[in-house]
Amino acid sequence: MKRDPKQDNAGTTPGTAPFSSLTPDSLLDALEAVGLRPDGRLLALNSYENRVYQAFMEEGAPLVCKFYRAGRWSDAAILEEHAFSTELAERELPVVAPLAIGGQTLHHRGDLRFAVFPRQRGRAPEFDSGQTLEWMGRFIGRMHAVGALKPFVDRPEINIESFGEEPRDFLLDGGFLPPELSAVYFGVVDQALGGVRRCFERAGEVATLRLHGDCHAGNVLWVEGGDGVGGDLGGGGPCFVDFDDARMGPAIQDLWMLLSGERADQVRQLADVLAGYEDFYEFDSHELYLIEALRTLRLIHYAAWLARRWDDPAFPAAFPWFNSQRYWQDRILELREQIALMDEAPLWSA
């Protein structure tokens, strides 16, 4: 695979593997440097963008430490994420916020940047339940009520430029696609982005607010009663984790990933989500025009994300199917389906 040496967000410099300085010893040293006392046992947790470990302590419960990929976010952007999740936690929303150690949530040790979080137990949520979806809607509504109070300054916005045009240009300039599929793929991407623009035009002026940004099942833990962070979830429910993708954007970005299945299924699921959501925050129905547009942008962005990270040894091991001819053929078909879906009536018209 050809690599663009100008990758601003790749998290590496030429000849340097990402996280090359992160070893078990350097990880433990970093924790000890901020006054923690790990007992040496570490458990790697599922994460590709960053490196996340559960570290067992000599005393007390294990902690979760996240080491941030170099070059992705500035310190200011990370601190803004921390401030948002902390603000939510202070308002008694069920989120996992970073611990303040020595008055700081972001720590440095050599070239490593890291944060420490309490461990949160939980299981995967069951989004096929209407009651679960309504519960999710309530908590996202509460989160958005807080998110709307002020904007992010250092974190970007989810929009056509950052999630569609820039990823397209990155793939095009880097020469990642097989020559026989390149013209077809980029032609379909341009058609898809035209559909995205039409969706945004139909939606008109929609408000943007601070979002979780990546609100799918993998970033939600379902907590049983009494098992919440700080013991404050009472009867249990969803607990939101990993605000690493927090951005400004329309509210529907945090809702559409809860929907799946056929159109009739999604209409029913959306009704359940909004039944809870609107208990705490008013939803602008014009944003429903954006569901398939945002899904399309996510597909384009995801392909470029994999390409950016291919120098990280974890990625070829985890995504061996990426950049095969079959992979790009499937993406072409996927985007063609999205082009058709973006021309359909929004879900409320079913």
Summary of the structure (lengths in Angstrom):
residues: 350
radius of gyration: 20.8
end to end distance: 44.0
largest distance: 59.0
contacts: 1075
relative contact order: 0.15
helix: 46%
strand: 13%
